Amino acid sequence: MEELRFSVSNEAKGERVDKYLAGRMPDKTRSFIQKLIKEEGVTANGNVLKANYKLCAGDELLVSVPRAREPDIIPEDIPLSILYEDDDVLVVDKPKGMVVHPAPGHYSGTLVNAVLYHCKGRLSGINGIMRPGIVHRIDMDTTGSLLICKNDLAHQKMAVQLKEHSITRKYHAIVHGILKDGEGTISLPIGRHPVDRKKMSTHAVNAKDAVTHFKVIRRFDNCALSGLRHPLIRNASCQGHQKDFTYVECTLETGRTHQIRVHMASIGHPVLGDEVYGPAKCPFKLQGQTLHAKILGIEHPSTGKYMEFDAPLPEYFQDLLDLLEGRKMGGNT
């Protein structure tokens, strides 16, 4: 148990104790402080206080802060591809197949297990023992840049940026079909699917606003895949498979679960390899959707400086682009 003491000055007279403590404990949230008060962890001159207590000049406050409970998640020495790191934040390039935080069926081998080991426990505790330091997440089979906060103050500031949509998040994806418009915006609310609770939908009852901006990078029309032998080709015939694809950049204005996957599927261009929202069969061996969090831009929580990080395309993604480029309009490699 950590004990903090504060002497109330004349200037703070009449101020609510929860607001007063929030100003003097910047690394703690207002809700955390109110929880401490509710659990009788704050006293004035020996008397237990309520959150609406108005301070008196000369009050001697004693705040008892319980030590953060050690996570039940075991740190694991898993290699990380680090794009940037300092005392406040860590930006990693998450590989395909890695779950971000522990959940039933995935209590080891997650990104959290890896960062707990790398950061020696120095992570924000705002999201609890299962998601220390995690501000946002990307799907298991999505690759790319992910932000992790090392302290609560950094986490709070990043959460505000997320809420204000001021964090830059640009994803690269390959989608089925040819997008005719060079760029556009998909503004459709997203919520939990009314029947399949593992899926999201643009027709959910309690959907929330969701906005995705897309821009075409390259079109691959009438790709000749039949008879081609390549490590990424699932079978040589490829009969009945989609032969047209578009390489796009998707910029998130909001950040709903599965947002890009749901939005692109909603306009008839699901992400290639997405077995949840796209075709059941895929001509390529991809192990999940071709979706990569390429650009992440934030205002640094301590310096205020805008910083942008670029996660290079994973090898399989680049190889697939090269393959499609070579097979465009029947071209040969």
C-alpha positions as CSV (number, residue, x, y, z in Angstrom):
1,M,0.0,0.0,0.0
2,E,1.3,3.4,-1.0
3,E,0.4,6.4,1.1
4,L,0.2,10.0,-0.3
5,R,-0.3,13.1,1.9
6,F,-1.6,16.5,0.8
7,S,-2.0,19.7,2.8
8,V,-4.9,21.8,1.5
9,S,-4.1,25.5,0.9
10,N,-6.5,28.4,1.1
11,E,-6.7,28.5,-2.7
12,A,-8.2,25.0,-2.7
13,K,-10.9,25.8,-0.1
14,G,-14.3,24.6,-1.2
15,E,-13.1,22.4,-4.0
16,R,-14.4,18.8,-4.2
17,V,-11.9,16.3,-3.0
18,D,-12.1,14.1,-6.1
19,K,-11.4,17.0,-8.4
20,Y,-8.6,18.2,-6.1
21,L,-6.9,14.8,-6.1
22,A,-7.3,14.4,-9.9
23,G,-5.2,17.6,-10.3
24,R,-2.5,16.3,-8.0
25,M,-2.4,12.8,-9.2
26,P,-2.1,13.2,-13.0
27,D,-1.1,9.6,-13.6
28,K,-4.5,8.4,-12.1
29,T,-7.9,8.7,-13.8
30,R,-10.8,10.5,-12.1
31,S,-12.7,7.2,-11.9
32,F,-9.8,5.5,-10.2
33,I,-9.7,8.3,-7.6
34,Q,-13.5,8.1,-7.1
35,K,-13.1,4.3,-6.6
36,L,-10.4,4.9,-3.9
37,I,-12.8,7.3,-2.1
38,K,-15.7,4.9,-2.3
39,E,-13.5,2.1,-0.8
40,E,-12.6,4.5,2.1
41,G,-9.1,5.0,0.9
42,V,-9.1,8.8,1.4
43,T,-9.3,10.6,4.7
44,A,-9.1,14.1,6.0
45,N,-7.7,14.6,9.5
46,G,-8.5,11.0,10.1
47,N,-12.1,11.0,8.9
48,V,-13.2,9.0,5.9
49,L,-14.4,11.2,3.0
50,K,-17.0,11.0,0.3
51,A,-16.4,12.1,-3.3
52,N,-18.5,15.3,-2.9
53,Y,-16.6,16.5,0.2
54,K,-15.7,20.1,0.0
55,L,-12.2,20.8,1.2
56,C,-11.3,23.1,4.1
57,A,-8.1,25.1,4.3
58,G,-5.7,23.2,6.4
59,D,-7.2,19.7,5.8
60,E,-4.5,17.0,5.9
61,L,-5.4,14.4,3.3
62,L,-4.2,10.9,3.4
63,V,-4.6,8.8,0.2
64,S,-4.0,5.1,0.5
65,V,-3.3,3.7,-3.0
66,P,-3.1,-0.1,-3.2
67,R,-0.1,-1.5,-5.0
68,A,-1.0,-2.6,-8.6
69,R,-1.6,-6.4,-8.6
70,E,1.0,-8.3,-10.6
71,P,-0.6,-9.6,-13.8
72,D,-1.6,-13.2,-13.9
73,I,-0.2,-13.2,-17.5
74,I,3.3,-14.6,-17.7
75,P,5.9,-12.5,-19.5
76,E,7.4,-14.5,-22.4
77,D,10.6,-13.9,-24.3
78,I,9.0,-13.5,-27.7
79,P,10.9,-11.4,-30.3
80,L,9.3,-8.1,-31.1
81,S,9.7,-6.0,-34.2
82,I,10.0,-2.5,-32.7
83,L,9.4,0.6,-34.8
84,Y,9.9,3.1,-32.0
85,E,10.4,3.1,-28.2
86,D,10.9,5.7,-25.4
87,D,9.9,6.1,-21.8
88,D,6.2,6.7,-22.7
89,V,5.3,4.6,-25.7
90,L,6.3,1.6,-27.6
91,V,5.3,1.0,-31.3
92,V,5.6,-2.5,-32.6
93,D,5.0,-4.2,-35.9
94,K,2.7,-7.1,-35.0
95,P,3.1,-10.2,-37.1
96,K,0.2,-12.3,-38.6
97,G,-1.3,-14.9,-36.3
98,M,-0.4,-13.1,-33.0
99,V,-3.3,-12.3,-30.7
100,V,-2.9,-8.8,-29.1
101,H,-4.1,-9.6,-25.6
102,P,-4.9,-12.8,-23.6
103,A,-8.4,-14.3,-23.9
104,P,-9.9,-17.7,-23.5
105,G,-7.9,-20.1,-25.6
106,H,-5.0,-17.6,-26.0
107,Y,-3.3,-17.1,-22.6
108,S,0.2,-17.3,-23.9
109,G,2.0,-16.2,-27.0
110,T,0.2,-13.0,-27.2
111,L,1.6,-9.5,-27.7
112,V,0.9,-8.7,-24.1
113,N,3.0,-11.7,-23.0
114,A,5.8,-10.3,-25.2
115,V,5.6,-6.7,-24.1
116,L,5.4,-7.7,-20.4
117,Y,8.8,-9.4,-20.8
118,H,10.3,-6.6,-23.0
119,C,9.1,-3.7,-20.7
120,K,9.8,-5.6,-17.5
121,G,6.3,-4.7,-16.2
122,R,6.5,-1.0,-17.0
123,L,3.2,-0.7,-18.7
124,S,0.0,1.3,-18.2
125,G,-2.4,-0.4,-15.9
126,I,-5.6,1.4,-17.1
127,N,-7.0,-1.6,-19.0
128,G,-6.3,-4.1,-16.2
129,I,-4.2,-7.1,-15.9
130,M,-5.3,-8.7,-19.2
131,R,-4.5,-5.7,-21.4
132,P,-1.7,-3.7,-19.7
133,G,-0.5,-0.9,-22.0
134,I,-3.0,-1.7,-24.8
135,V,-4.6,1.4,-26.2
136,H,-6.1,-0.1,-29.3
137,R,-5.9,-3.5,-31.0
138,I,-5.8,-5.1,-34.4
139,D,-7.1,-8.5,-35.3
140,M,-5.0,-11.7,-35.0
141,D,-4.5,-12.1,-38.7
142,T,-4.0,-8.4,-39.4
143,T,-0.4,-7.2,-39.3
144,G,1.3,-3.9,-38.7
145,S,1.8,-1.0,-36.3
146,L,0.4,-1.1,-32.8
147,L,0.8,1.5,-30.0
148,I,1.5,0.5,-26.4
149,C,1.7,2.9,-23.5
150,K,4.2,2.5,-20.7
151,N,2.4,4.6,-18.1
152,D,-1.1,5.8,-17.2
153,L,-0.6,9.4,-18.2
154,A,0.6,8.5,-21.7
155,H,-2.4,6.1,-21.9
156,Q,-4.9,8.8,-20.9
157,K,-3.5,11.2,-23.5
158,M,-3.6,8.6,-26.3
159,A,-7.1,7.6,-25.3
160,V,-8.2,11.3,-25.8
161,Q,-6.6,11.3,-29.2
162,L,-8.4,8.2,-30.2
163,K,-11.7,9.7,-29.0
164,E,-11.0,12.9,-30.9
165,H,-10.0,10.8,-34.0
166,S,-6.7,12.7,-34.2
167,I,-4.6,9.6,-34.4
168,T,-3.6,8.7,-38.0
169,R,-4.3,5.1,-38.9
170,K,-3.8,4.1,-42.5
171,Y,-4.1,0.4,-43.5
172,H,-3.2,-1.3,-46.8
173,A,-5.4,-4.0,-48.1
174,I,-6.0,-6.1,-51.2
175,V,-9.7,-6.5,-51.9
176,H,-11.8,-8.6,-54.3
177,G,-13.0,-6.9,-57.5
178,I,-12.1,-3.6,-59.2
179,L,-13.0,-0.4,-57.3
180,K,-14.1,2.0,-60.0
181,D,-13.8,5.2,-58.0
182,G,-10.2,6.3,-57.2
183,E,-11.2,7.2,-53.7
184,G,-14.3,7.4,-51.5
185,T,-15.8,7.3,-48.1
186,I,-17.9,4.6,-46.4
187,S,-20.0,5.9,-43.6
188,L,-22.1,3.1,-42.2
189,P,-22.7,2.3,-38.6
190,I,-21.3,-0.9,-37.2
191,G,-22.5,-3.1,-34.3
192,R,-22.6,-6.7,-33.1
193,H,-24.3,-9.0,-35.7
194,P,-27.9,-9.8,-34.6
195,V,-27.4,-13.6,-35.1
196,D,-23.7,-14.4,-35.2
197,R,-22.2,-12.7,-32.1
198,K,-18.7,-13.3,-33.4
199,K,-19.3,-11.0,-36.3
200,M,-20.0,-7.3,-36.8
201,S,-22.6,-5.9,-39.1
202,T,-23.8,-2.6,-40.7
203,H,-27.4,-3.7,-39.9
204,A,-27.1,-4.1,-36.1
205,V,-29.7,-2.5,-33.9
206,N,-27.3,-0.8,-31.5
207,A,-24.7,0.1,-34.2
208,K,-22.3,3.0,-33.7
209,D,-21.1,5.5,-36.3
210,A,-18.2,4.3,-38.4
211,V,-16.3,6.1,-41.1
212,T,-13.6,4.6,-43.4
213,H,-11.9,6.6,-46.2
214,F,-10.4,4.5,-49.1
215,K,-8.0,5.3,-51.9
216,V,-7.0,3.0,-54.8
217,I,-3.3,2.4,-55.0
218,R,-3.3,-0.2,-57.9
219,R,-5.8,-2.3,-59.8
220,F,-5.2,-5.9,-60.9
221,D,-7.8,-6.7,-63.5
222,N,-8.3,-10.1,-65.3
223,C,-5.3,-11.7,-63.5
224,A,-4.2,-14.9,-65.3
225,L,-3.7,-17.4,-62.5
226,S,-4.9,-20.6,-64.2
227,G,-2.1,-23.2,-64.5
228,L,0.4,-21.0,-62.6
229,R,2.6,-22.7,-60.0
230,H,3.6,-20.4,-57.1
231,P,4.0,-20.9,-53.3
232,L,1.1,-18.5,-52.8
233,I,-1.3,-20.2,-55.2
234,R,-3.7,-22.6,-53.5
235,N,-4.3,-24.8,-56.5
236,A,-3.1,-24.7,-60.1
237,S,-6.5,-24.5,-61.8
238,C,-8.0,-21.6,-59.8
239,Q,-11.3,-22.4,-61.6
240,G,-14.2,-20.3,-60.5
241,H,-12.1,-17.9,-58.4
242,Q,-12.2,-14.1,-58.6
243,K,-9.5,-12.8,-61.0
244,D,-9.9,-9.1,-60.3
245,F,-8.3,-7.4,-57.3
246,T,-7.6,-3.9,-56.0
247,Y,-4.8,-2.7,-53.8
248,V,-6.2,0.1,-51.5
249,E,-5.3,2.3,-48.7
250,C,-8.0,2.6,-46.0
251,T,-7.9,5.5,-43.5
252,L,-9.8,5.1,-40.2
253,E,-11.8,8.0,-39.0
254,T,-13.4,5.8,-36.3
255,G,-12.1,2.5,-34.9
256,R,-14.9,0.0,-34.6
257,T,-14.2,-3.8,-34.3
258,H,-13.5,-5.3,-37.8
259,Q,-14.3,-1.9,-39.3
260,I,-12.4,-2.1,-42.6
261,R,-13.3,-5.7,-43.2
262,V,-17.0,-5.0,-42.6
263,H,-17.1,-1.7,-44.6
264,M,-15.2,-3.1,-47.6
265,A,-17.5,-6.2,-47.6
266,S,-20.6,-3.9,-47.4
267,I,-19.7,-2.3,-50.8
268,G,-19.1,-5.6,-52.5
269,H,-15.3,-5.6,-52.1
270,P,-14.3,-7.8,-49.2
271,V,-10.7,-8.1,-48.1
272,L,-8.9,-10.9,-49.9
273,G,-8.4,-13.9,-47.6
274,D,-11.2,-12.8,-45.1
275,E,-13.1,-16.0,-44.6
276,V,-15.6,-14.2,-42.2
277,Y,-16.8,-11.4,-44.4
278,G,-15.6,-12.6,-47.8
279,P,-15.8,-15.7,-50.0
280,A,-15.2,-19.0,-48.3
281,K,-12.7,-20.0,-51.0
282,C,-9.6,-18.1,-51.8
283,P,-7.1,-18.8,-54.6
284,F,-4.2,-17.9,-52.4
285,K,-2.6,-19.4,-49.3
286,L,-2.9,-16.4,-47.0
287,Q,-3.9,-17.6,-43.5
288,G,-6.2,-14.7,-43.0
289,Q,-7.0,-11.4,-44.5
290,T,-4.6,-9.2,-46.5
291,L,-4.9,-6.2,-44.2
292,H,-1.8,-4.4,-42.8
293,A,-1.7,-1.4,-40.4
294,K,0.9,0.5,-42.3
295,I,0.9,4.1,-41.0
296,L,0.4,5.2,-37.4
297,G,0.6,8.9,-36.5
298,I,0.3,10.3,-32.9
299,E,1.0,13.4,-31.0
300,H,3.6,12.3,-28.5
301,P,2.1,12.3,-24.9
302,S,5.1,14.2,-23.4
303,T,6.6,16.4,-26.1
304,G,3.4,17.1,-28.1
305,K,5.3,16.5,-31.3
306,Y,3.6,14.7,-34.1
307,M,5.3,11.5,-34.9
308,E,4.5,9.0,-37.7
309,F,5.5,5.4,-37.9
310,D,5.6,3.2,-41.1
311,A,5.4,-0.6,-40.8
312,P,6.8,-2.2,-43.9
313,L,4.6,-4.7,-45.7
314,P,5.1,-8.2,-44.6
315,E,6.9,-10.5,-47.0
316,Y,3.9,-12.5,-48.0
317,F,1.9,-9.3,-48.8
318,Q,4.7,-7.9,-51.0
319,D,5.1,-11.3,-52.7
320,L,1.4,-11.4,-53.4
321,L,1.5,-7.8,-54.9
322,D,4.5,-8.8,-57.1
323,L,2.6,-11.9,-58.2
324,L,-0.5,-10.0,-59.1
325,E,1.5,-7.3,-60.9
326,G,3.2,-10.0,-63.0
327,R,-0.1,-11.7,-63.8
328,K,-2.1,-8.5,-64.6
329,M,-3.9,-8.8,-68.0
330,G,-2.2,-12.2,-68.6
331,G,1.3,-10.9,-68.2
332,N,4.1,-13.5,-67.5
333,T,6.6,-13.6,-64.7
